[in-house]
Amino acid sequence: MSSILVIGGDRLGNIIELLEGKGFQEIHHVTGRKNSQTGVKIPTGVQLILVLTDFVNHNLAKTVKSQAKDRKLPILFCKRSCSDIAKAFQRTA
């Protein structure tokens, strides 16, 4: 089962459909809000991390990047729009 962790944004909206179209069957979402997400832990089984840079604070992005590096997981950084996410996937293909 393909699994992705999305960090940032209160709602994912159409992004869920885009990710499902890319083959992700399990989508984990963390809003990235400062007061509720101080200790984000990457769930087991996640194959990719997507960080929505316009909705996440710098310290959280740094923490997640470090965890991804330790687990050798690919990580994408982009703005919260379907077009930017699609471009990010194209760059990694």
ZICOR-V898480 format. One record per residue. N is the residue number from 1. RES is the residue in three letters. PSI is psi in degrees with one decimal (* if undefined). D_LAST is the distance of its C-alpha to the last C-alpha in Angstrom with 1 decimal. Layout:
N&RES&PSI&D_LAST + N&RES&PSI&D_LAST
This chain:
1&MET&128.1&19.4 + 2&SER&133.3&16.2 + 3&SER&139.1&17.3 + 4&ILE&147.6&16.1 + 5&LEU&122.1&18.4 + 6&VAL&128.2&18.7 + 7&ILE&123.6&21.0 + 8&GLY&154.1&22.9 + 9&GLY&138.6&24.5 + 10&ASP&-39.1&27.6 + 11&ARG&150.9&26.2 + 12&LEU&-26.5&22.7 + 13&GLY&-125.6&24.0 + 14&ASN&-15.7&21.5 + 15&ILE&-33.2&18.5 + 16&ILE&-46.4&19.6 + 17&GLU&-40.9&19.1 + 18&LEU&-46.2&15.6 + 19&LEU&-39.1&14.7 + 20&GLU&-37.3&16.7 + 21&GLY&-25.2&15.0 + 22&LYS&0.3&11.6 + 23&GLY&6.3&13.8 + 24&PHE&120.4&15.3 + 25&GLN&-24.3&19.0 + 26&GLU&119.8&20.3 + 27&ILE&113.4&19.9 + 28&HIS&140.8&21.9 + 29&HIS&132.2&22.9 + 30&VAL&125.8&24.9 + 31&THR&-33.1&26.4 + 32&GLY&7.3&26.6 + 33&ARG&137.1&30.1 + 34&LYS&-43.7&32.1 + 35&ASN&-18.7&35.1 + 36&SER&-9.5&33.4 + 37&GLN&47.6&30.3 + 38&THR&-27.2&31.6 + 39&GLY&64.1&30.6 + 40&VAL&132.3&27.2 + 41&LYS&132.1&26.3 + 42&ILE&123.4&22.9 + 43&PRO&151.1&23.8 + 44&THR&139.6&23.6 + 45&GLY&-6.9&20.8 + 46&VAL&131.1&18.2 + 47&GLN&-16.5&14.7 + 48&LEU&147.0&13.1 + 49&ILE&133.5&15.1 + 50&LEU&118.8&14.8 + 51&VAL&121.4&17.5 + 52&LEU&100.0&19.0 + 53&THR&-25.6&20.6 + 54&ASP&2.2&23.3 + 55&PHE&26.5&24.8 + 56&VAL&142.8&24.9 + 57&ASN&159.7&27.3 + 58&HIS&-42.4&26.5 + 59&ASN&-39.6&28.0 + 60&LEU&-43.8&26.1 + 61&ALA&-41.4&22.7 + 62&LYS&-42.7&24.0 + 63&THR&-46.5&25.2 + 64&VAL&-39.8&22.0 + 65&LYS&-41.5&20.0 + 66&SER&-44.6&22.6 + 67&GLN&-40.5&22.5 + 68&ALA&-40.7&18.8 + 69&LYS&-43.8&19.3 + 70&ASP&-35.6&22.2 + 71&ARG&3.4&20.5 + 72&LYS&44.1&17.3 + 73&LEU&139.5&15.2 + 74&PRO&146.9&11.9 + 75&ILE&135.4&13.0 + 76&LEU&138.5&11.9 + 77&PHE&126.8&14.8 + 78&CYS&171.9&15.4 + 79&LYS&164.3&18.4 + 80&ARG&76.5&19.6 + 81&SER&145.8&18.7 + 82&CYS&-37.9&16.6 + 83&SER&-40.9&15.5 + 84&ASP&-37.5&14.5 + 85&ILE&-43.1&12.6 + 86&ALA&-40.7&10.7 + 87&LYS&-39.5&10.0 + 88&ALA&-40.5&8.9 + 89&PHE&-38.3&6.3 + 90&GLN&-38.9&5.2 + 91&ARG&-27.7&5.7 + 92&THR&-12.0&3.8 + 93&ALA&*&0.0
